[in-house]
Amino acid sequence: MSQIFIPDATHFPATADLVIIGGGVIGAATAFYATRAGLETIVVEKRAALGELTTSASLAAFRAQFAEPENIAMMKESIAVFERFAELTGADIGLHQQGYLFVTTAPDGYATARARVELQRAHGLDDVELLTGDDARARFAYLAPEITAATFRQRDGWLSAHELTYGYARASNAQFFVDTTVLGFCREQNRIVGVVTPRGEIRAARVVICAGPFAAPLAKLAGIELPLENIRRHQLTLGKHSLIPRAAPMVVDADTGAHWRPEGAGAVFGWSQPEPPSVPLEYVPTDWEFPARVLDGVARVTPFWNDVIENLKRSDLGLVAGQYTETPDLNPLIGATAIEGLWLNCAYGGHGVMMSAAGARVCVDELRGKNTDHAFRVNRKFKTGEKMVL
Ligand SMILES: Cc1cc2nc3c(=O)[nH]c(=O)nc-3n(C[C@H](O)[C@H](O)[C@H](O)COP(=O)(O)OP(=O)(O)OC[C@H]3O[C@@H](n4cnc5c(N)ncnc54)[C@H](O)[C@@H]3O)c2cc1C
């Protein structure tokens, strides 16, 4: 079983097979798969606890309803792991498979939704339901009359990002050192052979950067420029309210990207809005214009929110922000870099919680010299294209 502790002078390891920089959900998942593969693993996290930076801002939702084959495959694998998580790790991650419902009011919405579902079926995702506006309203009575089409997948849903992170960590055999910042790298000629921390060096043949928004500055210390941008994203939470349907799925306005899902007797909301890229931030400031904007946004497709808004007080709301760390093609960077000994598992944008299992498995396969030719490899050519950012 893993150990999670603040190191003191009497215990700080000098060597390991693998050092993971960052104890968010990606670092914890990577530790889980690495120790299962027999690698003696140390995770170094600068904060006082795991999962406290981007991971804690997440809506913790997951979906296989992607359009790209590589993302569908990642999500089918990850969801299968979430469904067996208790058996694999003993942890209860609060799995809610209440589905993801994408809705549209576009006049040609049904044809567009049908084309997407056909594409998903061609890529092996055969359990997405295609609904007319009337079918959708018959199933989900709170949908707006303007909705022309919807797609629904029951096995999509959400979980607790905190329990997932600690579930991976506790079920791994790794040692986690919190309150410990990686300041630089140990080198031998052109190779990375470990990390430098204020408590001493840890020598390791392999180092993986899982540092979320801080991945690019760390890679730069090692001599690599990563094409990453950090973009602020908000999560709004609303406490208990009698009008919120507790059995609802995650509802996504496919025309705008505004989305909400129930959380207990309340709800959580998100919406990717235009924001300038920023340096990585330890504390991401919030914009209190966001709540009114997102509530208006979701009311377009689920109009009961207009009634909720009427009597809202600011004290009913909670707002947090974090950063999406994104590549030009909005897919993560996983695997070996041009510098021997240095690996990446980062840049998951809005998908790090949901892709954590498959992403970590891909990374550890590469660490073991297997399957280096995958869609997320670090030296790929980035194809940019139209993609909905959630
Ligand atoms: C508002 C919002 C909503 C989101 N909703 C979803 C969602 O519904 N579903 C989903 O799948 N994803 C969602 N995401 C995205 C998801 O949260 C991220 O993709 C994921 O948390 C990234 O995890 P990570 O471990 O890579 O990064 P982080 O959680 O940021 O962890 C990186 C860790 O590295 C540590 N670190 C950095 N530098 C150093 C150093 N020098 N030394 C030691 N430690 C260091 C940091 O302290 C941090 O703990 C959302 C994100 C936001 C902001």
The ligand as an SDF file (V2000), in Angstrom:
LIG
                    3D

 53 58  0  0  0  0  0  0  0  0999 V2000
  -13.5920   24.4360  -14.1300 C   0  0  0  0  0  0  0  0  0  0  0  0
  -13.0440   23.1120  -14.5830 C   0  0  0  0  0  0  0  0  0  0  0  0
  -13.9180   22.0510  -14.8280 C   0  0  0  0  0  0  0  0  0  0  0  0
  -13.4150   20.8180  -15.2560 C   0  0  0  0  0  0  0  0  0  0  0  0
  -14.2910   19.7700  -15.4480 N   0  0  0  0  0  0  0  0  0  0  0  0
  -13.8130   18.5660  -15.8290 C   0  0  0  0  0  0  0  0  0  0  0  0
  -14.6970   17.4640  -15.9820 C   0  0  0  0  0  0  0  0  0  0  0  0
  -15.9080   17.5570  -15.7800 O   0  0  0  0  0  0  0  0  0  0  0  0
  -14.1590   16.2640  -16.3470 N   0  0  0  0  0  0  0  0  0  0  0  0
  -12.8100   16.1040  -16.5760 C   0  0  0  0  0  0  0  0  0  0  0  0
  -12.3910   15.0100  -16.9130 O   0  0  0  0  0  0  0  0  0  0  0  0
  -11.9610   17.1330  -16.4120 N   0  0  0  0  0  0  0  0  0  0  0  0
  -12.4250   18.3510  -16.0530 C   0  0  0  0  0  0  0  0  0  0  0  0
  -11.5630   19.3980  -15.8990 N   0  0  0  0  0  0  0  0  0  0  0  0
  -10.1540   19.2070  -16.2350 C   0  0  0  0  0  0  0  0  0  0  0  0
   -9.4230   18.4620  -15.1310 C   0  0  0  0  0  0  0  0  0  0  0  0
   -9.6880   19.0930  -13.8890 O   0  0  0  0  0  0  0  0  0  0  0  0
   -7.9290   18.4550  -15.4340 C   0  0  0  0  0  0  0  0  0  0  0  0
   -7.7010   17.9910  -16.7540 O   0  0  0  0  0  0  0  0  0  0  0  0
   -7.1760   17.5580  -14.4590 C   0  0  0  0  0  0  0  0  0  0  0  0
   -7.5120   17.8650  -13.1270 O   0  0  0  0  0  0  0  0  0  0  0  0
   -5.6920   17.7030  -14.6720 C   0  0  0  0  0  0  0  0  0  0  0  0
   -5.0530   16.9490  -13.6760 O   0  0  0  0  0  0  0  0  0  0  0  0
   -3.4960   17.0490  -13.4800 P   0  0  0  0  0  0  0  0  0  0  0  0
   -3.1130   16.0570  -12.4550 O   0  0  0  0  0  0  0  0  0  0  0  0
   -2.8350   17.0000  -14.8320 O   0  0  0  0  0  0  0  0  0  0  0  0
   -3.2650   18.5640  -12.9940 O   0  0  0  0  0  0  0  0  0  0  0  0
   -3.4090   19.2100  -11.5530 P   0  0  0  0  0  0  0  0  0  0  0  0
   -4.6220   18.7430  -10.8640 O   0  0  0  0  0  0  0  0  0  0  0  0
   -3.2300   20.6680  -11.7530 O   0  0  0  0  0  0  0  0  0  0  0  0
   -2.1920   18.6290  -10.7760 O   0  0  0  0  0  0  0  0  0  0  0  0
   -0.8420   19.0350  -11.0440 C   0  0  0  0  0  0  0  0  0  0  0  0
   -0.1000   18.9710   -9.7330 C   0  0  0  0  0  0  0  0  0  0  0  0
    1.2740   19.2390   -9.9550 O   0  0  0  0  0  0  0  0  0  0  0  0
    1.7620   19.9500   -8.8320 C   0  0  0  0  0  0  0  0  0  0  0  0
    3.0020   20.6330   -9.2140 N   0  0  0  0  0  0  0  0  0  0  0  0
    3.1510   21.6010  -10.1400 C   0  0  0  0  0  0  0  0  0  0  0  0
    4.4440   22.0010  -10.1970 N   0  0  0  0  0  0  0  0  0  0  0  0
    5.1280   21.2310   -9.2920 C   0  0  0  0  0  0  0  0  0  0  0  0
    6.4900   21.1590   -8.8990 C   0  0  0  0  0  0  0  0  0  0  0  0
    7.4450   21.9660   -9.4310 N   0  0  0  0  0  0  0  0  0  0  0  0
    6.8280   20.2720   -7.9310 N   0  0  0  0  0  0  0  0  0  0  0  0
    5.8980   19.4590   -7.3720 C   0  0  0  0  0  0  0  0  0  0  0  0
    4.5870   19.4970   -7.7070 N   0  0  0  0  0  0  0  0  0  0  0  0
    4.2040   20.3530   -8.6680 C   0  0  0  0  0  0  0  0  0  0  0  0
    0.6190   20.9180   -8.5160 C   0  0  0  0  0  0  0  0  0  0  0  0
    0.7010   21.4250   -7.2000 O   0  0  0  0  0  0  0  0  0  0  0  0
   -0.6010   20.0340   -8.7500 C   0  0  0  0  0  0  0  0  0  0  0  0
   -1.0750   19.3990   -7.5790 O   0  0  0  0  0  0  0  0  0  0  0  0
  -12.0260   20.6370  -15.4500 C   0  0  0  0  0  0  0  0  0  0  0  0
  -11.1430   21.6870  -15.1860 C   0  0  0  0  0  0  0  0  0  0  0  0
  -11.6400   22.9140  -14.7480 C   0  0  0  0  0  0  0  0  0  0  0  0
  -10.6750   24.0350  -14.4730 C   0  0  0  0  0  0  0  0  0  0  0  0
  1  2  1  0
  2  3  1  0
  2 52  2  0
  3  4  2  0
  4  5  1  0
  4 50  1  0
  5  6  2  0
  6  7  1  0
  6 13  1  0
  7  8  2  0
  7  9  1  0
  9 10  1  0
 10 11  2  0
 10 12  1  0
 12 13  2  0
 13 14  1  0
 14 15  1  0
 14 50  1  0
 15 16  1  0
 16 17  1  0
 16 18  1  0
 18 19  1  0
 18 20  1  0
 20 21  1  0
 20 22  1  0
 22 23  1  0
 23 24  1  0
 24 25  2  0
 24 26  1  0
 24 27  1  0
 27 28  1  0
 28 29  2  0
 28 30  1  0
 28 31  1  0
 31 32  1  0
 32 33  1  0
 33 34  1  0
 33 48  1  0
 34 35  1  0
 35 36  1  0
 35 46  1  0
 36 37  1  0
 36 45  1  0
 37 38  2  0
 38 39  1  0
 39 40  1  0
 39 45  2  0
 40 41  1  0
 40 42  2  0
 42 43  1  0
 43 44  2  0
 44 45  1  0
 46 47  1  0
 46 48  1  0
 48 49  1  0
 50 51  2  0
 51 52  1  0
 52 53  1  0
M  END
$$$$
